[in-house]
């Protein structure tokens, strides 16, 4: 686990521990990846969990097209998140689909 610390806008320190585990597989020009994340706060709040999934295709012209979603399976309870100084997110537990293209030059 990774231990992190952040000073909030009110001047108090917020500490948390986080971990991530990724599993990637590939065959030819195709690859896929699953990433699980866990964030534990020492203030006694429930841990935050998420699972991301993505698929990529390496194009013949040296580009990479990826599609996927972040937070496919996530823990929606962020009501006791310690960074209360920040404005609330509209839906912090929402899935975030994405399409990404990268080109090697």
WOSUL-V611504 format. One record per pair of residues at least 12 apart in sequence whose ideal C-beta (glycine too) atoms are under 10 Angstrom apart, sorted by the first residue. I is the first residue (numbers start at 1). J is the second residue. D is the distance in Angstrom with one decimal. If there is no record, write none. Layout:
((I & J & D) (I & J & D))
//
This chain:
((1 & 16 & 9.7) (1 & 17 & 4.5) (1 & 18 & 6.7) (1 & 19 & 4.7) (1 & 20 & 9.8) (1 & 38 & 8.1) (1 & 39 & 9.7) (1 & 40 & 7.5) (2 & 16 & 9.1) (2 & 17 & 6.6) (2 & 18 & 5.2) (2 & 19 & 6.7) (2 & 20 & 8.4) (2 & 39 & 9.8) (3 & 15 & 7.0) (3 & 16 & 7.9) (3 & 17 & 5.4) (3 & 18 & 8.4) (3 & 42 & 9.7) (4 & 16 & 5.6) (4 & 17 & 7.4) (4 & 18 & 6.5) (4 & 39 & 9.2) (6 & 82 & 9.2) (6 & 83 & 7.7) (8 & 82 & 7.6) (8 & 83 & 6.1) (8 & 84 & 8.2) (8 & 85 & 5.1) (8 & 86 & 8.3) (9 & 83 & 8.7) (9 & 84 & 9.6) (9 & 85 & 4.0) (9 & 86 & 7.6) (10 & 83 & 10.0) (10 & 84 & 8.6) (10 & 85 & 5.5) (11 & 85 & 9.7) (12 & 82 & 8.7) (12 & 85 & 9.1) (13 & 82 & 10.0) (14 & 41 & 8.0) (14 & 42 & 9.4) (14 & 43 & 8.5) (14 & 81 & 9.5) (14 & 82 & 4.8) (14 & 83 & 6.4) (14 & 84 & 9.9) (14 & 85 & 9.6) (15 & 41 & 7.9) (15 & 42 & 5.9) (15 & 43 & 8.8) (15 & 82 & 9.0) (16 & 39 & 5.8) (16 & 40 & 6.5) (16 & 41 & 5.0) (16 & 42 & 7.1) (16 & 43 & 9.0) (16 & 45 & 9.6) (16 & 47 & 9.6) (16 & 48 & 9.1) (16 & 81 & 10.0) (16 & 82 & 8.0) (16 & 83 & 10.0) (17 & 38 & 8.4) (17 & 39 & 7.4) (17 & 40 & 4.8) (17 & 41 & 8.1) (17 & 42 & 7.6) (17 & 47 & 9.2) (18 & 37 & 6.9) (18 & 38 & 6.7) (18 & 39 & 4.7) (18 & 40 & 7.5) (18 & 41 & 9.8) (18 & 47 & 9.7) (18 & 48 & 9.0) (19 & 36 & 8.5) (19 & 37 & 7.3) (19 & 38 & 4.9) (19 & 39 & 8.2) (19 & 40 & 8.3) (19 & 47 & 9.9) (20 & 35 & 6.2) (20 & 36 & 6.8) (20 & 37 & 4.8) (20 & 38 & 7.7) (20 & 39 & 9.6) (20 & 50 & 9.5) (20 & 52 & 9.4) (21 & 34 & 8.6) (21 & 35 & 7.2) (21 & 36 & 5.0) (21 & 37 & 8.2) (21 & 38 & 8.5) (22 & 34 & 7.0) (22 & 35 & 4.5) (22 & 36 & 7.8) (22 & 37 & 9.5) (22 & 52 & 8.7) (23 & 35 & 7.8) (23 & 36 & 8.4) (24 & 54 & 9.2) (24 & 56 & 9.4) (26 & 56 & 8.4) (26 & 58 & 8.9) (28 & 57 & 9.5) (28 & 58 & 8.3) (29 & 56 & 8.8) (29 & 57 & 5.9) (29 & 58 & 4.2) (29 & 59 & 7.5) (29 & 60 & 7.9) (29 & 64 & 9.2) (30 & 55 & 7.2) (30 & 56 & 7.1) (30 & 57 & 5.6) (30 & 58 & 7.6) (31 & 54 & 8.7) (31 & 55 & 7.4) (31 & 56 & 4.9) (31 & 57 & 8.2) (31 & 58 & 7.6) (31 & 64 & 9.0) (31 & 66 & 8.9) (32 & 53 & 7.6) (32 & 54 & 6.8) (32 & 55 & 4.9) (32 & 56 & 7.3) (32 & 66 & 9.9) (32 & 68 & 8.7) (33 & 52 & 7.8) (33 & 53 & 7.4) (33 & 54 & 5.1) (33 & 55 & 8.1) (33 & 56 & 7.7) (33 & 66 & 9.1) (33 & 68 & 7.9) (34 & 51 & 6.8) (34 & 52 & 7.2) (34 & 53 & 5.6) (34 & 54 & 8.2) (34 & 68 & 9.7) (34 & 72 & 9.1) (35 & 50 & 8.4) (35 & 51 & 7.2) (35 & 52 & 4.4) (35 & 53 & 7.9) (35 & 54 & 8.0) (35 & 68 & 9.6) (35 & 70 & 8.7) (36 & 49 & 7.4) (36 & 50 & 7.3) (36 & 51 & 5.2) (36 & 52 & 7.9) (36 & 73 & 8.7) (37 & 49 & 6.9) (37 & 50 & 4.9) (37 & 51 & 7.8) (37 & 52 & 7.6) (37 & 70 & 9.5) (37 & 71 & 8.9) (37 & 74 & 8.9) (38 & 50 & 8.4) (38 & 75 & 9.4) (39 & 75 & 9.2) (39 & 81 & 9.6) (41 & 80 & 8.2) (41 & 81 & 7.9) (41 & 82 & 6.2) (42 & 82 & 9.4) (43 & 80 & 7.7) (43 & 81 & 9.7) (43 & 82 & 5.9) (44 & 80 & 8.6) (45 & 77 & 8.4) (45 & 78 & 8.9) (45 & 79 & 8.9) (45 & 80 & 4.5) (45 & 81 & 7.4) (45 & 82 & 7.5) (46 & 75 & 6.8) (46 & 77 & 5.8) (46 & 78 & 9.4) (46 & 79 & 9.7) (46 & 80 & 7.6) (47 & 75 & 7.1) (47 & 77 & 9.9) (48 & 71 & 9.9) (48 & 74 & 7.6) (48 & 75 & 5.2) (48 & 76 & 9.3) (48 & 77 & 8.0) (48 & 78 & 6.7) (48 & 81 & 8.0) (48 & 92 & 9.1) (48 & 93 & 9.1) (49 & 71 & 9.4) (49 & 73 & 7.5) (49 & 74 & 6.4) (49 & 75 & 4.7) (50 & 70 & 7.1) (50 & 71 & 4.5) (50 & 72 & 7.8) (50 & 73 & 7.1) (50 & 74 & 4.2) (50 & 75 & 7.3) (50 & 93 & 8.7) (50 & 95 & 9.6) (51 & 69 & 9.3) (51 & 70 & 8.9) (51 & 71 & 7.4) (51 & 72 & 5.1) (51 & 73 & 4.3) (51 & 74 & 7.1) (52 & 68 & 6.7) (52 & 69 & 7.0) (52 & 70 & 4.7) (52 & 71 & 6.9) (52 & 72 & 6.6) (52 & 73 & 9.4) (52 & 74 & 9.4) (52 & 95 & 9.7) (52 & 96 & 8.9) (52 & 98 & 9.6) (53 & 67 & 9.6) (53 & 68 & 5.4) (53 & 69 & 6.0) (53 & 70 & 8.5) (53 & 71 & 10.0) (53 & 72 & 5.4) (53 & 73 & 9.2) (54 & 66 & 5.6) (54 & 67 & 7.0) (54 & 68 & 3.0) (54 & 69 & 7.8) (54 & 70 & 8.6) (54 & 72 & 10.0) (54 & 98 & 7.9) (54 & 100 & 8.6) (55 & 67 & 5.7) (55 & 68 & 6.2) (56 & 68 & 8.4) (56 & 100 & 8.6) (56 & 102 & 9.2) (58 & 102 & 9.9) (58 & 104 & 9.7) (59 & 101 & 8.9) (59 & 102 & 9.8) (59 & 103 & 8.7) (59 & 104 & 9.8) (61 & 103 & 8.0) (61 & 104 & 8.9) (62 & 102 & 9.6) (62 & 103 & 7.1) (62 & 104 & 4.2) (62 & 105 & 8.6) (63 & 101 & 6.3) (63 & 102 & 6.4) (63 & 103 & 4.5) (63 & 104 & 7.0) (64 & 100 & 8.0) (64 & 101 & 7.1) (64 & 102 & 4.7) (64 & 103 & 7.9) (64 & 104 & 8.1) (65 & 99 & 7.6) (65 & 100 & 7.6) (65 & 101 & 5.4) (65 & 102 & 8.3) (65 & 103 & 10.0) (66 & 98 & 7.5) (66 & 99 & 7.3) (66 & 100 & 4.5) (66 & 101 & 7.6) (66 & 102 & 7.7) (67 & 97 & 7.8) (67 & 98 & 7.1) (67 & 99 & 5.2) (67 & 100 & 7.8) (68 & 96 & 9.3) (68 & 97 & 7.3) (68 & 98 & 5.9) (68 & 99 & 8.5) (68 & 100 & 8.3) (69 & 95 & 5.2) (69 & 96 & 6.5) (69 & 97 & 4.7) (69 & 98 & 7.1) (70 & 94 & 9.3) (70 & 95 & 7.0) (70 & 96 & 4.4) (70 & 97 & 8.1) (70 & 98 & 7.0) (71 & 92 & 8.9) (71 & 93 & 6.8) (71 & 94 & 6.9) (71 & 95 & 5.4) (71 & 96 & 6.1) (72 & 95 & 6.0) (72 & 96 & 9.5) (72 & 97 & 9.5) (73 & 95 & 9.1) (74 & 92 & 8.8) (74 & 93 & 5.2) (74 & 94 & 8.5) (74 & 95 & 7.7) (75 & 93 & 7.2) (76 & 91 & 8.5) (76 & 92 & 7.8) (76 & 93 & 3.4) (76 & 94 & 8.8) (77 & 92 & 9.7) (77 & 93 & 7.9) (78 & 91 & 9.8) (78 & 92 & 4.8) (78 & 93 & 6.8) (79 & 92 & 9.7))
//
